Amino acid sequence: MELTIALALNGIVWGLIIALIALGLSIIFGLLDIINIAHGDFFMVGTVLAWFVAETTGNYWLAFLIVPIIGFALGALIEYTVIQPIKNAAALSIVATFGLAIILQESVRATFGATPERMLPPIHDTIPMFGIEYEVYRLFAAAASIAAIGLFFLFLHRSKLGTWMRAVRFDPETATAMGIPARRIYLMTFAIGFAMASLGGVVAAPITTVYFEAGVDILPFCFMAVIIGGLGNLGGTVAAAVLLAFFEGVITSFTDPTFARIGSLCLMSLVLMIRPHGIFAGATR
């Protein structure tokens, strides 16, 4: 019973981190129509940079502040050099972002090595929860993810730039005719998506393994969350990510993690058969 509770709590925490990453994937797809195969590696870059900054300076909180900024700058650079030239070609976007994923992985392996690394959490305390001693850092990771997700939705619905992003997403021609700088919005959206994935990497680094292929494991989960939640439905993506991770956490307490992932894939297939546009398709429309 204690193991089930611990894994269920871990699943909720991990689901919130995945939700933060998947939101970045969802806004890139929704606004730019780019199927970003490299998005998992944006997360990987965040974990590696967090580990490197923490190892170099001895201060994890410095990494927490500067890595998302680095991710934003890298995202803007990638959008300008890689995405902009192939924006209107969906098939090319898959090939281009797949190539980008390989470049990011091999660059990290060449720079930092191929050996998986572990990073100690900056908070070592535990507190009693539901009859078990639970790590305080995991609660911080959940709170930080919730705060980041909340700030993103606040930015999207309460700021001028967020309003422009929604306008360009729903009707780019009319938005451009009304003077909204669509080209700048595309660049900002991709940069924000990279920043959100890298922030997820910083938050996840102390509770996962840091290595150059970490994004390969994350990407399928993000796509499942986006598909089950409903393409273009950002709130649905968040809910689906948390539910999927909780679902896998509970199943893992009884069987092998591989079967938990198979269960998630079966759930996604069932959703696609019954509600092809996702569980929250009604809200999307």
N, C-alpha and C positions, 0 to 999 in steps of 0.2 A: 504493500500500500504506500509506504514512504517513497519507494522508487517511482511509483506511478505519479505521485504528487510532484516530486522533484522534476521528472521529465515533462510533465504537463506544464509546470511553471517555466521550465527552460524553453518549451515550445512556444509559449506566449511571448516570452522575451525575444526569442529568435524571430518569431513572426513579425514583431514590431520593427525589428531591424530590417527584415526582408521587405516589409511594407515601405520603409523609407527608400530602399534601393529601387523597388518596383515602381514607385511613383515617378522616379526619374526616367525609367524605361517607358512608362505610360505617356508622359507628357511629350517625350521625343517622338514616339510613334503617332500620338494624336495630332501633333502640330506639324511635324515635318514629313509624316508618312514614311519614316525610316525604320526598318526592322533592324535594330541595332544589336548585332551579334556580339559586339565588343563590350556591351554594358556590364557584363559580369567582371570583365577585366578592369573596368573603372573602379569597381569595388576592390579588386585585388590591389590596384595601385594605391588605394587609400590605406589598406592594411599594411602594405610594405612601407609606405612613407611614414605611417604612424610608428611602426616598429623602428625604423631608421632614426627618426627624430628623437624618440624616447631613448634609444640606445646611445645616441650621440650626445644629447643634452641631459639625459637623466630625468626629463620632465615630460610625462605623458600629456599633461594639460596644455603644453605648448603645441604639441602635435594636434590636439583637439581643436585648437584655434586656427592653425595655419594650413593644415592639410586640405580642408574644404576650399580655402582660397586658392591653393595651388591647383586643386581639381577644377575650379571654375576657370582659371586661366588656361589650363590644358584643354578643357572642353571648348573654349572659344577658339583656340588655335586649331584644334581638330576640325571644328565645324567650318572654319574659313578655308582650310587647306584640303580637307578630304570630303566633307559632306556637301558643301556648296556646289562644287562642280557636277555632282551626280544626283542632286536633290530630286529631280523630276523622273528619275529612273529607278523604280523600286527594285528591280532585279539587280542592278548595279550596286544598290545600297547594301544588299546582302553580301555580295562579293567583297565590296570595299570594307565593310565593317568586320567581315571575317578576317581579311588581311590585316586590318588594324589590330584585331585581337591577337593574332600571331606576333605582330611587331611588338605589342606591349608585353606579351609574355616573354619573348626572347630577349627583349631589352632588359627586363627585370632580372631574368636569369643570368644574363651576361654581367649585369652590374652588381647584383647582390648575391648571386650563387643560387644553386638549385636545392640546397638543404632547407627543409622546413624549419621554421623557427617558432619558438613559443615566447609569448610576452606576458609578464606578470601583471595582474590587474593593479591599478593604482590604489584601489581600496581593498583591503584584505579582510575586513570584518564580516561577520555573519550575524543574522538575526533570526530568532525563532519564528517560523511561519507554518501554519497547518501541521504542527507536530514535527517539523524538520528544521535544521539549521540551514538557512539559505544565504547565499552570497549577496552582500550589499551591492557589489559592483554590478551584478546582473540587474538589480532593481534600478540602479542608476542608468544602465544601458536602456532599460525600458522607458524610464522617465525622459531621457534625452531624446529617444526616438519619437515619443509622443509629442514632446515639445517642438521638435523639428518639423514633424508632420503638421502640427497645429499652426506653426508659423508659416509654413508653405501655403496652407489653405487660406490663412489670413492675408498673406501677400497676394494670392491669386484673386481674392474677392474684394479686397479693400484698397489695393494700391493701383495707381495709374498704369504701371507697367503690367501688372496682373490682368487688368481689364483689357489692355491691348492684346495680351497673349490670348485671352479667351475670344476676343473679336477676330483675330487672325485665324484662330483655330476653326471657328464656325463659318466664316465667310471671308477668306483672304482678299478676294477681289474688291468687295465693298469696303473692307477695312483699309486697303491701300488707297482706294479712291477718296476716302475720308481723311487721308493724310497720315495714317498710322505707318511708321517705318517698318514694314514687314520684314525686310532684310535684316534689320537690327534685332527684331523679335526672334527670328529663327536662330540667330547666333546666341542670343541670351538664353533661349530655351535649352539649347544643347548644352551650354555651359552650366546652367542650373542643374540639368540632369546629371552631368558628370560630378558636380559638387555634392549633390545628394547621395550619389553612389559612393563617393570617396568619404563622406561623413559617416555613412553606414559602415565603411571599412574601418574607420578610426574607432567607432564604438564597438565593433565586433572583434577588433584585433586582440584584446586581452582574453577573449573567451573562445577563440578559434585558432587554427594553425595558420601561420603566415608563410605562404609560399607562392611561387609564380603561377601555379595552376589553380589557385583558390577560386578564381572567377568561373572556371568550368563547372564547378559544383553548384554555384549560386544561380547561374543564368537560367537553367531549366525551371527552377523554383519560381523565379521572377516571372517567367513567361506563363507558368501555370496560374499564378496569382492574377496576372493581367487578363488571361483568357476566362478564368472562372468568375472574376469580378465583373467582367464586361468590358470590351474594348472601348476606351475613351471614358470609362467611369472611374474617376480617381478614388472616390470613396469606396466603391466596390472593390477596387484593387487592394486597398488597405484591409478591409474586412476579410477578403479571401486569403490574403497572406497570413493573417493571424489565425484564421480557422484552419488553414492547411497545416501550419506549423504545430498548432495545438493537437490536431488530428494525428500527425506523425509522432509527436512526443508521447501521446498516450499509447499508440500502437507499439512504439519501440520498447515500452516497458514490459510488453508481453512477448515480443518476437524480435527478429533481426531487423536492423534499420533498413535493409534492402527491401523487405516486405512492406515497411511503412511507406517507402517511396513508390513502390508498385501500387499500393493502395491509393496514394495521391493521384497517380497517373490514371488509375481506373475511375476515380472520382471526376477528374477532368474530362475523361471520355464520356462519362455518363452525362455530365453537364452539357457537353457539346451535342449530344444526341437529343436531350430533352429541351434544352434552352441554348441553341447555337450562339446566341449573342451574349451569353453569360447570365449568371443568377440575377444580377441587378440591371438587366437590359431595359426594363421598364423605366428605371430612374435615368438611364442614359438617354433614352428617347425624350 
